[in-house]
C-alpha cells in the first residue's frame, strides 16, 4: 500500500527537522569546544578546570616571581586574593610591557601538576588600560587600585 501524499510530506518534514536538530547540536558542540573561559586565580580555586582544557588565566604578574632561562619564562599570576598564585611557564618572546605588578592574560592549559602551560601572553597596553576581565577579578578581590578598564 502506497503512502498518501500527506504522509510523505509529514515524513519528509520530520526527517528534515531531525537533520536540522542534529546539525544544530554539532555546531553548538564545536562552538563550546572553541570557547576560552576566563579565570582569575581565586576563580580557579572556586571552580577548578580539568588539566588539558584551554582557558585564559588573568591577573597580575606576582612581584619577584619572574624567572628567565633563555626563551623559557616562569612566573606566577595572582589576583592578590586569598588564592595561591598560579605558576605559569611560557616559551617564547613576551610583550615589551610584561613585568611584575602588571596585568596579564595567559592563554593555555593546566598540566597534571597544576602548572599553567601558556601558549600566548597578553600584557597591559598602557598606564590606563587594564583588560576588563582582569579589572573585574581585581575589583571582586578588593585589590583594584583605580584607572579605567575598557
N, C-alpha and C positions, 0 to 999 in steps of 0.2 A: 504494500500500500504506500503510495507516494505521499510525501509531506505536503500539506497545504501551503500555499504561498505565504499565508500569515505566520505559520510556524517556522518556515525557512527564514523570514525576516527576523523573527524573535530569536532564533538560534544564532543568526549572524550578528545581531545586536549584542547578545550575551557573550559571544566569543570575542567581539571587538572590545567590549568593556573589560573582559578578563585580561586581554592582551595589554590594554591601556593601564590597568591596575598593576600588572607585573612590571611594565616599563617604568611606572612611577616609583615603585619600590626599588628597582635597580638604580634609578637616578638619585633618589634620596639617600640610598646606602652609599653610593660613590661620593656624594656631596658631604656626608657626615665623615667619611674617612679622610677627606681633604681639609676639614676644619682644623685650625690650630688654636686650641684653647689657651687663654692667658691665665697664668697663676703666679702669685707672689709666694715667697717662702711660707708665710703664715697660711695662705690658702692651700698650699701643697700639704701642710700638716693636717688641716681640717678635712681636706678632700683629696687623698693621695691619688696619683696617677700611676698606672702599672708601668713597669720597666719596658722600654722599647716604644712606647706610644709618644709620638711627637707632640710638643706643645711649646708655647712661648713662656719663658721664665723671665719675670721682670722685677726690678727693684733697684737698689743702689749697690755699686761695687764697694764691698767692705774695705775699710781702711786697713792698710798693712797686710792685705791678703793676696796681692798680685805677685806672682812668680813667673818669670820667663825662662825658658830653656830653648834657645833657637827660635823657631816659629811656634813652638807649643807654649800656650799661656794657661796658667791655672789661677783662679781667683774664686772668691765667694760672693754670692749675691744675698743681700739682706734687705729687709724692709724695716729694720730697726724695731721690729715687734718682738714678741716672746719666742717666736720660732727660731730654731737653729739655722744659721745661714746655709745656703745650698752651695756645695762645692761644684765648680764648673771647670771643665777643660775644653780648650779650643785650639785647633791647629790652623794657623793662617795669619793674615795681617788684620789687625783690628783698626777701627776708625781712629783718626787723629785725636778725637775728643774723648777717647776711652781713658779713664783714670779713676783712682779711688775716690769715693764720695759722690760720683756722678751717676745719673740714671742710666740704666742699661736694659736692653731686652735681648735675651739669648734664645735662639730657636734651635731646638734639638730634642733629645730624649734622655731619660734617666737610664743608667745601666743597673745591673743587679745589685751593685754595691752602694747605690744611692748617688753616684757621681753623675752630674748632668753633662752629657757629651754634646756640646754646641756645634752646629754646622754653620751658624751665622750669628754675628754680633752686631747689634744696632746700638749706637750711643746717643746721648743727649746732643741736640743740634747746636744750641747756643745757651746763653745765660738765662733766657726767659722761657725756653721751651722745655717741657717735660712730657713724655708720652702719656696720653690720657690714662691708660691702664696703670702705669707706674704711679702717677699722681693720685689716682683713686685708691690704690693699695696703700700708699703712704698716708693719705688722709684717714683711711679706715684704721690704721695702726696708731694714729695720733702723732706721727712724725713729720707731717707736712710743714715745710718752713715758708711757704708763700710762693709767689711767682704765679704765672698762668699756665694752665695746661690746655693745649689746643688739640 
